[in-house]
């Protein structure tokens, strides 16, 4: 039992250290300006995308953005090649997530969107700021390339934790820029505990 407790404490410590080590750069300001312009001035939306575990984080980001006043949708990069690319509009912004920055399906997605609407801005979250995906981006947010707590060093664990935190930061920034209120929140949450709590005076 003590051994398991020690393992858990080590994991929590390592992940907390990785979150605290995320580089805080001007890229957050750039990303916020791009998203605010495209979504809240041009009436577009944030189109998030990622493959595998990063895709699950991208999907979560889209739902969190949407629930806090910034319309967003998740686009699966593989399904995009079979017609779902049509969800993209000319006034959108793409938020692509890839730890390696080399995910084939994501780089192909960015090439395909250029054929549909050339010039749609791209924000990339990655551990490698010189990767092929980063080179296609208008704004790159670095994760800090934290080592995975997985004992094999392979399973996306710490990297997805860091991506989630970055998504939270972007969400809160957009809420503050938009002046998103509790009343606005309640309009998007009609059921459940949060819906009830948001309508309490």
C-alpha positions in Angstrom: 0.0 0.0 0.0 2.8 2.4 0.9 4.5 1.7 -2.5 1.3 2.6 -4.4 0.9 5.7 -2.4 4.5 6.7 -3.2 3.8 6.1 -6.9 0.7 8.3 -6.9 2.5 11.1 -5.0 5.4 10.9 -7.6 2.9 11.1 -10.5 1.1 14.1 -9.0 4.4 15.8 -8.3 5.7 15.2 -11.8 2.5 16.4 -13.5 2.2 19.5 -11.2 5.8 20.4 -12.1 5.1 20.0 -15.8 2.1 22.3 -15.6 4.1 24.9 -13.7 6.8 24.7 -16.4 4.5 25.4 -19.4 6.1 28.3 -21.3 4.1 31.5 -20.9 4.8 33.5 -24.0 3.3 36.2 -26.2 1.7 33.3 -28.2 -1.3 33.4 -25.7 -2.0 37.0 -26.6 -1.6 36.2 -30.3 -3.9 33.2 -30.1 -6.5 35.2 -28.1 -6.5 38.1 -30.6 -6.9 35.7 -33.5 -9.8 33.8 -31.9 -11.6 36.9 -30.7 -11.3 38.5 -34.2 -12.5 35.4 -36.0 -15.3 34.4 -33.6 -16.6 37.5 -31.9 -16.0 40.0 -34.7 -16.4 38.0 -37.8 -19.0 35.6 -36.4 -17.0 32.5 -37.1 -16.1 29.6 -34.8 -13.1 27.7 -33.4 -12.6 24.4 -35.2 -10.5 22.2 -32.9 -8.8 19.0 -34.2 -6.4 16.3 -33.0 -5.8 12.6 -33.5 -6.0 10.0 -30.8 -5.6 11.2 -27.2 -4.9 14.7 -28.4 -8.2 14.5 -30.3 -10.0 13.8 -27.1 -8.5 16.9 -25.6 -9.4 18.9 -28.7 -13.0 17.7 -28.4 -13.1 18.7 -24.7 -11.7 22.2 -25.6 -14.5 22.7 -28.2 -17.2 21.8 -25.7 -15.7 24.1 -23.0 -15.3 27.0 -25.5 -18.9 26.6 -26.6 -20.3 26.5 -23.1 -18.5 29.7 -22.2 -19.6 31.9 -25.1 -17.0 31.1 -27.8 -18.7 28.8 -30.4 -16.5 25.9 -31.3 -16.7 22.4 -32.8 -14.4 19.4 -33.0 -13.4 18.1 -36.4 -11.9 14.6 -36.6 -9.0 14.9 -39.0 -9.7 11.5 -40.7 -13.5 12.2 -41.1 -12.5 15.6 -42.6 -11.2 13.7 -45.6 -14.5 12.1 -46.1 -16.7 15.2 -46.2 -16.7 16.6 -42.7 -14.2 19.3 -43.9 -17.4 21.1 -45.1 -18.0 22.2 -41.5 -15.2 24.8 -42.0 -16.3 28.3 -43.0 -14.2 31.2 -44.3 -14.4 33.2 -41.1 -13.3 30.3 -38.8 -10.0 29.7 -36.9 -8.4 26.3 -36.6 -6.9 25.1 -33.3 -4.9 22.0 -34.0 -3.3 19.8 -31.3 -0.4 17.4 -31.7 2.2 16.6 -29.2 4.8 15.6 -31.8 3.7 18.2 -34.3 4.1 15.5 -36.9 0.7 13.8 -36.9 0.0 13.0 -40.6 -3.7 13.4 -40.4 -3.5 16.9 -38.9 -0.9 18.2 -41.4 -3.1 16.8 -44.2 -6.1 18.5 -42.7 -4.3 21.9 -42.8 -3.4 21.3 -46.5 -7.0 20.4 -47.3 -8.5 23.5 -45.6 -6.2 25.6 -47.8 -7.9 24.2 -50.9 -11.3 25.0 -49.4 -10.6 28.4 -47.8 -7.1 29.7 -48.3 -5.7 31.8 -45.4 -7.8 30.6 -42.5 -5.6 31.2 -39.5 -4.2 28.2 -37.6 -3.2 28.0 -34.0 -1.1 25.0 -33.0 -0.5 23.5 -29.6 2.6 21.2 -29.7 5.8 20.2 -27.9 7.9 20.8 -30.9 7.9 24.4 -32.1 10.0 23.6 -35.2 7.8 20.6 -36.3 6.0 20.4 -39.7 2.7 21.3 -38.1 4.2 24.3 -36.3 5.6 25.6 -39.5 2.1 25.7 -41.0 0.7 27.7 -38.1 0.1 31.4 -37.6 0.5 31.0 -33.9 2.3 28.2 -31.9 1.7 27.5 -28.3 4.4 25.3 -26.8 3.6 22.7 -24.1 7.2 22.6 -22.8 7.7 19.0 -24.0 7.1 17.4 -20.5 8.2 13.8 -20.1 5.3 11.4 -19.8 4.7 9.8 -16.4 3.9 6.6 -18.2 6.7 4.1 -17.1 7.3 3.4 -20.8 7.6 7.0 -21.6 5.1 6.5 -24.5 1.4 6.7 -23.3 0.1 10.3 -23.6 -0.3 11.2 -19.9 1.5 14.3 -18.8 1.3 15.8 -22.3 -2.5 15.6 -22.4 -2.6 17.1 -18.9 -0.6 20.0 -20.1 -2.7 20.4 -23.2 -5.9 20.5 -21.1 -4.5 23.2 -18.9 -3.5 25.3 -22.0 -7.1 24.9 -23.2 -8.4 26.1 -19.9 -6.2 29.1 -20.1 -7.4 30.0 -23.6 -11.0 29.5 -22.5 -10.7 31.8 -19.5 -8.9 34.5 -21.6 -11.7 34.5 -24.1 -14.3 34.7 -21.3 -12.5 37.8 -19.9 -12.1 39.4 -23.3 -15.7 38.9 -24.1 -17.0 39.9 -20.6 -18.8 36.7 -20.3 -21.3 36.8 -17.4 -23.1 34.3 -15.1 -26.3 35.3 -16.9 -24.8 34.3 -20.2 -23.6 31.1 -18.8 -27.0 30.2 -17.5 -28.5 30.6 -21.0 -26.2 27.8 -22.2 -26.8 25.5 -19.2 -30.5 24.7 -18.7 -30.1 21.4 -16.9 -28.1 19.8 -14.2 -26.3 21.1 -11.2 -24.4 23.8 -13.1 -27.5 25.1 -14.8 -29.3 25.4 -11.4 -26.2 27.0 -9.8 -25.8 29.6 -12.6 -29.4 30.8 -12.1 -29.1 31.3 -8.3 -29.3 35.0 -7.3 
